[in-house]
Amino acid sequence: MRIRFLGLLLLGILLFGCAPAPSLPPVPQIVVEPRQGETPLFVHASAQGSYDPDGSISVVRWDFGDGQTSEGLTVLHRYDVEGTFLITAEVVDDRGLSTKVQIPVEVGISYPLDVLEWHVEEYYAGTRVYGRVKNIGDRRINLGRVAVRFYDSQWNLVRERSKILGDLAPGAVQIFEITTDLRLSEVGGAPNHTIYTEVIHTDFPLSARSE
């Protein structure tokens, strides 16, 4: 009887001791930049830091929340409609296990220097971009930069031009104008454009800065 028990115990150890350990899901490391901006907005998304504890990453699937999808470790997506979109990244390992991460993107707003409106028109010397920006934050903006990128018909970057604005109190609105000698023509020109803003905060107006 004892010999039979020991035999069963040994058989159990052999069967269960040799059973494979459960597979672990991949660990996603997702970076999305920028997470807000004016339309059209180019968003870079990366899963290059993702890893699998007991295997390898086989594919990364992206859903941009606007009906568009893609695959790859790094992707570039353009939003043409304003709104809040949820980017879903699904990291899949070589055993078919997956982990999902969701990151919101706000399209149509730039915080704290928001573009209220902007227009593009051709004039005698080239192209003129003009509009209004507003400090929607709760701190004074010492220096603000409004930048426009000019692209050709295939969305290849041709040039960037910018305008520096100064001393915007919370709620303040300023107008801007940016010009270039590029034309809006499809051939040899720059018919496509994006706009973004940058700021430097201080708690006192530009005129009060010490030298």
N, C-alpha and C positions, 0 to 999 in steps of 0.2 A: 504493500500500500504506500509505503514511504517512497519507494523507488518510483512508483507511478506518479506521485505528487511532484517529485523533483523533476521528472521528465516533462510533465505539463508546465511546470514553472520555467524550465529551460526553454521549452517551445514558445511560451509567451514572451520571454525576454528576446528571443531571436526574431519573433514576428513583429512585435511592437518596437523593439529597440532599433530595428533596421528600417522602420517606416520613415519616409522622407518628412523633413520638417515642413510645416505649412509655409506657403509662399507669402512674401511680404509685398505690399503694393508699392509703387514708385512714390518718391517724395518730390513734389513739384516745387520749383523755385521760379516764380514768374515775375517778370519786370515789364511794365507797360508805361510808355512815355510818349507824349504828355498825356495826362489824364483829363485835361480840359483845354479848351481853345475854340477859336472861331472857325466857322465853316468856310471853305473846305478844310478839314483837319486831317493831317497825316499822323497816324499812330504807329509807333514801333513797338512790337511785342516780342519778348524773348523768353525761352524756357531753357536756356543754355546751362543754367546751374542745376537743373533737375538731375536726379540720380535714382537708381534702383538698388536697394540694400543687398539683394541676392540675385541680381541679373543685370539687364541692360535696358535702356529706353529704346523702344522700337518705333514709336511714332508720337507726334504731338498734334492734336487736332484743335482748331480754333473756331469758335463761333462768335462773331462780332456783334450779335444782337440786332443787326439791321437786315437780316436775311442772307448775309454773305458768310462764307466759311473758307477755311484754308488749312493746310498742313505744313509742318516744318518747325525746326527749332527756333528760327527767327522769321518773322513775317512783317510786312508793311501793309497797312490798310488805310483807305481814305474814306472819311465820313463826309457826305455832302448834304446831310439833313440835320437840323438842330434837334437836340433832345438828350436824354440820359440813356445810355446804352450799357448793357451788361456783357462784358467780354468773358466768355467761358473757355478756359484752357483745359483740355483733357490729355493727361500724360499717360501713355500706355506702355507697359513693359513687355519683354519678350515672352512672358507666360500669359499675356492677355489681361492681366490685372491693370486697373486704371484708377487714377485719382483726378478729381476735377477741382479747379479753382475759378472763382468768379471775381472780376474786378470792374467797378463802374467807371464809365467815361462820360464826362459832361461836354457835349458839343454845342457851341453857341454862346459860351461864357468864358471870360478871361478874368480871373480873380488875382489881385484886387483892381487892376486897371482894365475895365471892360470896354469893349468896342460896341458902342450903341448902334452905330451905323457906319457903313463905308461904301464908297462908290468908285467905280473905275471908268474913266472916259479918255478918249483920245483927243489931243489938242494939237496945235500947230507944231510944237516941239517934240512930241512923243506921246507919253501916257501920263495921266494925272490920276492919283488916288487920294481921295479926301473923305473926311468923315468926322465923327465925334467920339471921344472916349470919356469915361466917367470913373472916378475913384469910388468903388462900391465897398471898400474896406472901411475899417474904423481907425486907421492911422494915416497920417499925412504922407504923401508920396513926394519925396524930395526930387528925385529924377525919374522920369518915365521914358520908355522908348517904345515907339510904335514902328514895327518893321513889316515890310511887304516883300514877299518873295515872288519873282516873276519867272514863269515857266513857259516852255514852248508848247506846241500842240500835243506832244507826247508826254507832258509833265516832267520833262528834264529841266532841272534848275538852271536858269540863265543868269540871274542877278538878284541881289538883295539890296534894298534901299530902306532907310529908316529916318525917323524924325524924333528928336529929343524934346521932351516936354518937362517943365519945371514947376514945382510947388503946387501940388494938387491936394487941397484939404479934403477930408471925407465928404463925399457928395458932390464935389466940384466936377464940372464938365469943361473940357477943352476941345477945340477943333484942331485938326491936323491936315497937312497936305504933303504928299510925297510925289515927286516927279522923276521921270526917267526918259531918255531918248528912245527907248524901245517902243515899237508900235504894237497894236493889237492884232495885226495880221497873222493868219495861220502859218504862212510861209515866211520864215526869217524874222518873225516877231515873237511876242510873248503874250498869247491870248489867255493864259491861265494864271491865277494868282492865289496866294494865301496871305493871311495877316496874323501877327501875334504881337504880344506886348511883354515888356520886362519892366521891373521897378526896382528902385532903391529907396528904402524907408529911412526917414529920420523923424524926430519929434519937433523940428523947428523948420521955418521956411527957408528956401534957398538963399534969400537975400540976407539971412542972419548967419550964414556960415562964416566961420573964422578962417582966415587965410593961413 
